Amino acid sequence: MKEILKALIHWNPGEVSFERLGDFVRQIDIERLNYQDQVPAATDPYHYSRTIMLTHPVECVLVHWPPGVASAVHLHDGFWGHTLVLEGSCENLEFELHNDTLYQTGVSFGRAGQVLSEKAGIIHQVRNANPQTPAVSLHFYFPAFDSLAGMRLFDLKNQRIGILNEAAQTTSWKAPSSHFDSIVESAFQLA
């Protein structure tokens, strides 16, 4: 893990591109990656846990997904990234919002050693669809961000949109209401 972080620290932010970072992430050999002692504890079976490993010039986050746990559907507004699955498997569900209707447009699946890519402007959800086995993933985002404040979450069940604030630690509707700046009810329809 140290070698990866050391390599990224020396990148010039002006030279970071979606393709370059994706190529870098796809070349990581997870068999040689020493990360196990840095995986955050899963203290809540309903929330994922994350550890921020690096914030400049690329954000690097190690995530522990308990069985069946998912992020909320959320918007990557102004940033993009790549997710390397380290253990288990993860799904990336993609959505589009048109005329206040949210449509699921695709799903991609990654097993250990595979990469899921997330373009800027994507509305998506990452989840561990396995109800019995945890998953671990390493996320690379650019530009890096210091907090989740301002991130827009979509609640599929209740068709509401929430905007996270500085207190938010995960993109989850299971977080306390104090982690939201605002919540708009009846904000969209689900196709």
N, C-alpha and C positions, 0 to 999 in steps of 0.2 A: 504494500500500500504506500509506503514512504516513497518509493521510486516513482510511482504514478503522480503523487502530489508534488514531488520535487520537479518533475518534468513540466507539469502544468503551471507551476509558479513562474517559470521562466518564459511563458508565452506572453507575447505582446498583445494586449486586448484588441488592437487594430487588425491583427492577423487571425483572429478567431472567426471561423465560419462554421456553418452547420455541417458542411461536408468534412472539413478538417477535423472537427471534434468527433464526428461520427467515425471517421477512419481511425482516429486515436483510440476510441473506446472499443471498437471491434477488434483491435490488435491486442487488447489486454488478455493475458493468459490467466484465467481464474485459478488454475491449478497452482500457479506460483504466487498468487496474491495472498498475502498474510493480513487478514482482516478480522478473523474470528474474535479476537479479544476486544475489538472495537464495536461489535454489533450491539446496539442499544438493547437493554432488557425489555421484554414485552411484559410490562407491568399491568396492562389492561387488555383482556382478550377481545375487546371491541374497538381498539385503536391501534394504529401502527405507531412505531417509535422511530425516531430519527436522530442521527448524530451528524452535525455539520462538520465535515472534514477540512474544507477549504472554501474561502469566499472570494479569492482574487487570483487570477482574472476570471476564472470559471468557478462556479459554485459546485462543490462535490458533497453529496449527502448520502450517508449509509442508512438504509431503511430496513427495519425488521417488521414483517407482515405476519401477525398471528393467523392461524387457519381461518379462511373465509373473510378476512378483513379487506376493506377497500377504502380508497380515498373517496371523498365526495366528487361528483362531477364538477370540474372546475375549468376556468378559462386561463390559458397561458397568454396573458395580455402583455406583449412586448418582450417576451423571452421564449426561448426554445431549449430543447435538450435531447439527451439520449440516456436510456436506462439500461444498465447491464445487469442481467439477472445472475446472481451469485449462487443461490440455493433455491430449490423448489421451482416454482413457475409463477409467472405473472401474466395477466391479460391487460391489454390497453384497449378500452372501448372508446370510440370516437363519435362525436356528436357535432351537429351544425344547428344553429339557430336562425330560422327564417320567419319573418313576420310573426314573431312571438310564439312560434312553434319549434320545439326542440326535436330533432330527428337523430336517431342513431344511424351513423353512416358507415361504420366499420368496426372490426375488432381484429387485433393482432395478438399473438400468443408467443411468449418467450420462455424457454427453459434455461437452466443453468448454462451460462456461456453465451447466450443469445442477447441481442440488443433490440430494444423497442425505441423507436424514434418519435419525438414530439415536436412538431413544427410550431413556429410562432403563430399565435392566434387560434391554436387548437382548443377545442372544448373536449375534455376527455376525463376518463376515470381509470386509475390503475387499481387492479385488485388481485388478491391471491384467491383464486376461485376454488382452491382445494380446501375442503372443510376439515381436513385432518392434519395437514402438514404445514408448518410455517414456511415462509419464503424470506429471502434476503436479497436486496437489490442495491445497486450503486448508481446514483443519479448525477448527471452532469448537466448544469444549466448555464446559459449565457443570455444576457448579462446576469451576473450574480445579483442576488437581492438579500438585504439584511433581515427582512421579516416577511411574513405572509400578509401584512397589512395591505388592504386594497384588493386582495384576490377575491374574485367573484365565484361563489359556489352555487350550484344548481341542485335543488332538492327534487328528485324525480317523483317521489311519492306524494309530496304536498304541493308541488309545482310553485315553489317559491325560490327567490334568489337572495343570498346573503352576501354581505361584504365583510370580510375579516378585518380585524384590527391588530394592533401591535401585540396583544396578549395571545393570539392564536399560535399554537405550536404545530398543528396539523391541519390539513384540509378535510375537516370532518364536521358533519352536522351533529355529531354526538358531543361536540365541545360545548362548554357552558355558553349561555347567551351573552355573557360578558365578553366573549371573544369575537363578537360581531359588532361592527359599526351600525349596520342596518340590515333589516330583513324585509323584503317586499313580498307580500302574499299574492297569490294568483298572478304571478309574474310571467308565466308562459304556459303553453299547452304541450303535452307530450304526444308525439305522433305514434 
